[in-house]
Amino acid sequence: MSSPVIINSNYNDTVLQDYGYELYGNGTLSNGTDCYLSFGQFLPFIAENGTVFNGTVCDYPYYGIKARGAVGLVFATLAILLLPASMYNLRRHGARHVQYEHKRFRLIGRRWQWYWLFLVHVLSAVAGFLSIDIDRDYIQGTSLTAYGAIYSTILPVCLASVWEMTRHWGSFEERRRFEADPFRYRHNDVRSKVHLFMPLIFYLFGFLLFLLTVLRNWGLLIQVNSTFIVDNRWKAGVFFGLIAWLIIFVQVGVTYYYYDPAKLPWKIPLCLVGLGALVAYSIGMSFNQTISPFNAHADVLAVALWGYLPVIYIIVVMNVCGHYQLNDDLIVLKEKEERDRATTRAVLENVVVHDTKYSSGSDESTMDTFYPTQPQRAYTTAEIKAFAKANMRDAST
């Protein structure tokens, strides 16, 4: 591409010197704070008081869309197209099918994973669209800084979504055992304290990741280098993200230790793989600028495969598994029905048959009767349970 034609004949050297403006070889006019294009059709005018008229900022979308913007557009489009699936799963798994909601297993607990996933959708769509302007901007500025802040938020939000999915799985395993035996667990034991502190520890490291990589002055970083080379603060932040990722594995171990579930849902290891790729990419691009999404000239394939694909992968896995999984309340009701049927079978198999005699004239006859003696009819589940308790008391005496 040929160099732009520099237009510099309309400037007063004294005005430029008084207000610190300098005309650079790339066709930009800047005083270190403000920057304007000054070539071709761009003709800014600086008044004697330093006011700029007809100025076009340096991050004007001058070029056409290129590979980086096209990949970002695909990323944003997929995030938007998959949003209805997440909304469907929120409605499917967030609905209540029981009359009573126990305070230890609130409905909001199973919804949090989908709330965080909604935010992943939004951040992915915004970051994808902003990458279009990274391709088009003449000088990197607002688009790259906004993209950096938005994209950096995706990692802690993905961590939170997968964490809530894993934590809820453990909570549901506890609920299944609680429904079978409400007096099985105490409220003030070590187990309950572990469940209290695990989320606090995870969100502590998640907040540190967010604090060090997102909550910062992005404008100052872009001024140092237009491609944005991450600093030591960023590198420390992504290692906190690695710790948060490892805490999810600890949560899986805690669930196995206390509840010994029959199997681990496939969605958890699958999502941990995708999340691990995202964490590894965040660490890798901290030391390798050529694959960094904050570099306007980075390797597009690396950004697509390591920066975008794991996010879409996590969204797809959570939604596919959510589609085939039943609502928690329906599973609990089904297990309760199975326990009632098992109790009924056990009672009917242990009904005590007694021999009684009655006389009719001179003949004596015997007949088998069931206790309690009632007219022949179908007994309710509650009655059968009462008969079973009575039989157990009689057997113990």
N, C-alpha and C positions, 0 to 999 in steps of 0.2 A: 504494500500500500504506500502510495507516495505521501510525502510530508505535506501537511496543510500549508496554505498560503498565509503568511503572517501579515496582519494589517496593523501597522503601528504608526502611521503618519498622522493620525487624528489625536494623538495624546500630547499633552503639555508636560514636558520633562519636569518642570518645577512642581506641578501638581502631583505627578507620580512620586517625586522625591519627598514632598511634604507629607503625603499620606502612606508612604512605605510601599507603594505598588511597584511591581517589577514584571516586565514582560518576558516570558520564558520561551525557549525555542520550540516547545510543543504547542504554541498558540494559546497559552493561558496567561491571564493577567491576575496576579494575586498579591496581597499584602500580608500573607501568613494566616489571615483569618477568613477573608472572603476571597473567592476565586471565580473568575469569569472567563468564558471562551472569547477568543479574539482572533478569529480567522474566518475566511470565507464569508458567509452570510451573517456571522456574529460580529456586531460592531458596537461594543459598549462605549458609553460616553461618560467621562468623569468630570463633574463640575468643579469649579474652583473651591467650593466648600467640601469637596471629597465625596459628594453624593454620586452614586453610579446610576445612570439611566440606560435603559435598553440592554441591560446585562443578562446574560444567560449563564447559569451556574455551571461549574466544571463537570458535575456528575450528570449532565444532560444526556439522555439516551440517544447517542449519535449514531452508533453502529446498528446493524441488523442482528437478529437473533442467531446464535450459533449453537454448537453442540451442548455446551453447558446449560444454556437456557432451555433447549429442547428436552434434555434429560430432566431438568427441574419441572418443566411443564407436565411431563408424564408422571412424575412423582406426585405433584399436586393433584392431578386428575384422578389418580388411583386412590389417594387419600379421601377425596370427595366422593368418589363412586362407592367406596367401602363404608362410608358413614351410615347409610341406612341399615346395613347389616348389624352394626354396633347398636343402633337404636332399637332394632328388633330384639337383640339379645338382652338389652337392658329391660325392655318390657317383658320379655319371656322369663328372665331369672329374677327380676325385681318385683314381680307380682307376688302377693300373699294369698295362700290357699288354706290357711288355718285361721281359726277364730282368735286364738290367743297367741301373742308374740312375747316370748320370754325375753326378759331384759338382758340376758347374757348372749342372746342371738338376735340382735336387732336386724330389721330388714335393710337398714342402710349399710350394714356390713358387707352384704353381698352385692351392693350396687357400686361401691367405691371403685372397683376395678374397671367398670364401664365408664364412670365419670372421668377417670384419668385417661382412659383410652379415647374418649371424646376430645380431650385436650390434645392428645397426640395427633388426631386427625386434623385439628385446626392448625396446629403448629406446622405440621408437614405441608399442608396446603399453602400457608403463607410463605414458608421458606422456599417452596418450589416456585412460586410466582415471583418472589424477590430475586431468585437466581437468574431470571430472564433479564432483569435490569443490570445485573452484574456483567452480562455479556454486552449489553448495549451501551453502558455508560462510557463516556469519553475518558473521564478520570474517576476512579473509584472513590465513593464517598458515602452518602446516606444509604444507598442500597446495600452496600457491603456491610456497613455497621449494623443495619437493621437485620440483615440476613444472619450475621454472626450471633446477635442476641437471640433471635428466634430459634435458629438451629441448635444453639447451645442448650436451650431449654428442653429440647426433645429428649435428651438422654436422661435427666432426672425424672421427667414425667413418665418415660417408658419404664424406668426402674420402679417407680411408685405403682404403676399399673400391674406389673408382674408380681411385685411384692404383695399387693392386695389380693391378687388371685391366689397366691400361695398361702397367705395368711388365712383367707377365707376357707380354703380347703381344710386346713387344720381345725378351724372353728367348726366346720360342718362335721368333721369326724368326731369332735367332742360332742356336738349336738346329737348325733346318732346314738352315742352311748348314754347320753343324758336322758334321751327319750325312753330308752330301755330300762334305765335305772336312775331316777332322779337323785338318789342318795349315794351315788357311786363316788362322786368327787366332792371334796371340801372346798370352801370358798377362800380360805386363808393358807393354803398349802404352798409348797414350793412351785408346783405346776402353775398355779394362778399368778404367782409373782413373775414367773418366766413369761407368761402370756402378756403381762402388763408391760414389762420392760423391753421386750423384743421390738415392738413397733417404735418405741421411743428411741432405741439405739439406731434402728434403720433410718428413721426420718432425721435423726441428728446428722448422720453422714450424708444423707440426701440433701439436707439444707446446706451443709458445708460445700458440697459439689455445686449447688445452685449459687451460693454466695460468691465462690471464687471464680466461677466460669461465666456467670450471667450478670450478676449485679456489679457492674463496673462501668467506667467511662469508656465506651467503645470509640468515641470520637478521638480521644487522645491516642489510642492504639493505632488508628488508621493514619494519623498524622506522622507516626514514626516510619511506617512503611505501607505503601498502598496495597500490598498483598497481605498484610497483617500476619506477622510472625508472633505466635503465642509466647507468653513470658512464663517465668517460674510460677507465678500465681496460678495460671491456667494449668500447668503441669501438676501442681499440688492438688488442684481441684479434681482432676480426672482420676487421680489415685484414690481420692475419697469415694468416687463413683465405683471403683473396683472393690473397695471394702463393702459398700452397700450391696453390690452384686453377690459377694460371698456370704453376706448375712442372710440372703434368701436361701442359700444352701443350708445354713444353720437352722432356719425355720423348718425346712423339710425334715432335718434330723430330729428336731424337737417333736414334730408331729408323730414320727415313727416311734420315738422313745416313749411317749405318753399314751398313744392311742393304737399303735401297731395296726395301721390300716391294711386292708387286703392288698391294695396295689396303689401305685403312684399314678395319678392321671397323666396321660401322655402330654397334655398341653403344658405342664410345668417344665419337664426337661426340654421340650421343643422350644418354648419361649426363652428358657435360660440359655440355649445355644445362640439364638438370635440376639439376645441381650448381651451375651459375652462377646459376640462379633462387634457389636456397637461400642462396647467398652474398650475392646482392643484397638479399634479404629481411632477412638478418641485419644488413646495413649500414643498410638503410632504417629498420628498426624501432628502431635505435639512436638515430635522430634524430626519429622520429615515434611518439609514445606510442600514438596511436589504432590503430595496426596491430600493436602489440607483443603477442606471446602472453603476456607477463608482466603485462599489464594485464587485470584481471578483467572490465573493461567494454569491451574492444577490439572492433573491427569483426570479427564472426565470419566473414564472407565473406573478408576479407583473410587472416585466420589460416588458413582452410581452403585457399584457393587458393595462397598463398605459403609458408605454414609446413608444411602437411601434404601437399598434392598432389605437390610435387617429390620428397618422400621415397618415396611409393608409386610414383611414376613411375620412379624409379631402380631400385627393387626389381623392378618388372615388366619393364623393359628388359633388365636383367641376366639374369633368368630365362628370358625368351622367347628371347633370343639364345643363352643357354647350352643351351637345349633343341635348337636346330637346329644347333648347332656340334658337331663330332666331338671326341672325346677326343684330346689331343695325341699320345699314343702311337700311336693308330690312324692319324692323319695321317702321322706319321713312317714307320710301317711301310708305308703305302700308297705314299709317295714312294720308299721304298727298293725296293719291288717294281717300280715304274716304272723306276727307274734300272737295276735288274738286267735287265729286259726290253730296255731300250735298249742295254745293253752286249751282250746276247746277239744282238740284231739287227745291231749294228755288227760283231761278230766273224763272224757267218755271212755278212755281205755282203763280208767281206774275206778269206775263206778262199782260200789259194793253191792253185791246181790245177797239178800237174806232169805232164808226159808221160814215161812210162817205157816201155822196150821189153823184150820177152821173146821168146825164140825157142822154136818148137815144130817140131822137124824142120828143114826147109829154109825154112819160111815165117817171116817176121818180122811181128809184130803190135804194135800200140801200144794202150795203154789209159790212161785218166785215173785218177789216184789222188790221195787227199787225205793230207796230212801233218798230224799223225803217223799212220802206217799202223797201224790197229787193226781188228779185226773190226767189221763194220757194226753200230752200236748208237747209242743216244741218249747224248750227252755231258752231263755235269752242268755246272752254271753255273761251278763252280770250275775244271773242266777247260777249259772254253771260255775263261775269263779267262787261264788259263796258256798256252793256244795263242796267244791274242792277244798276250801279252807276248813270246812266242817269235818271232812274226811281226814284231813291232816291232823286236826286236833284230836279226833277219835283214835287215830293210829298212834299218837304220841302218849295216850293215857293207858 
